[in-house]
């Protein structure tokens, strides 16, 4: 433990001299911030090109927009859209404004975090480019989805936590806790970051044990209170909160796990490269990160850190623990929830963390001849290869999206003849569809999902709302004289849990009202006089 002579009082905590604020730690060259500005500008240009026909709207997007019959889960992104909408701002306009804000913030925060801990703006520019030019980063920030604000809150949590490690002020720890609470309310996958930060605080040998315990509690409690307050209020007011049972409904088999591996390997190089090569390169990067993590943990526990590396080590330890915890948390979700796969957008925050981790670790390598220098040269060569691959993949994808659009606002969907016919249906009609969300988006008319034979998340019938009861309610609407229409969209081919078109024909006395190249419309006939 440091002696009083070795320490510097900062706030209410006494830190070793190595933990004192460093005047040079935040110094930035004009070249560094010029590079950051160029990356922000390039990211905004890519966003504009990828949203030429409108932002990408996926099924989950419509849940956050509040136009899907399936409710949203984590609420923050929903609030970000519907609160401006309540003031008269169109939902897609609000989404576009937030996309520009979160995109700019994420690029700047990634650059600033790496610059702050690595101390080299060139490494920071390279690491930021490896993230900002990745096709997944570009596509997510051009979509109406919650990952971009989630990444923003994660980065803000890390920033204020570094402030705490640098200055020792509990105010910074409190702000970091609230940022983590907001991250958790944006996506439920943020708790592993909180655990990572607490572990780094507890393993820091320099403050007293009592101080470490108190600071850990200060960090954990406010964010947790924010989250659980929402859980309680949401349950009482709307009847649901996290929307998942703590039961193992997962039904992933070997094919799905293999697809998960391919999704993870897509961080590295495109699918055209053999999977064995991509996995080998990924394992090599992970091996380097693990080797450095072990060395940095030993240095962290020694309590004898050089003034130039304490923030870098604290940052690396938090990122390394969060990377492992995040992936474990997401993979656990595949066991709790049926029909859930590790798709690219779920895993991409882990890629962001991995790039920041490896870039920061590389800044601490001894570049004199030897193993560390060899590792640094190999990492640099690989980073340049990866950057070229990202640029090529993003360029190809951007050209295609600029021409065709993507998601429910693509050129193909907006030209749908079935959707044109839906707009002409009677205003008082009740609409049901296998694509109720896209009907609501493109026709600006509310629609309900067709009867579900089983719930997506459990792969079992809903005991409180069996399909027979759902069909009976539709039949009752038609018998009461309300015009009821059922819209079948051929491009919606992934909702296997819905009642089939043949079953609905049998049980609802459907009368054809229009057949088109991409779907069909039926009217539900009254059976009251039969």
Helices and strands as residue ranges (DSSP letters): G 4-6, E 7-10, E 13-16, G 17-19, H 30-50, H 59-65, H 76-86, H 91-118, H 121-132, H 135-141, H 147-167, H 170-186, H 191-202, H 209-238, H 254-265, H 275-302, H 310-336, H 344-362, H 371-404, H 411-414, H 417-423, E 430-433, H 436-443, E 448-449, H 467-479, E 484-489, H 501-508, E 510-516, E 519-524
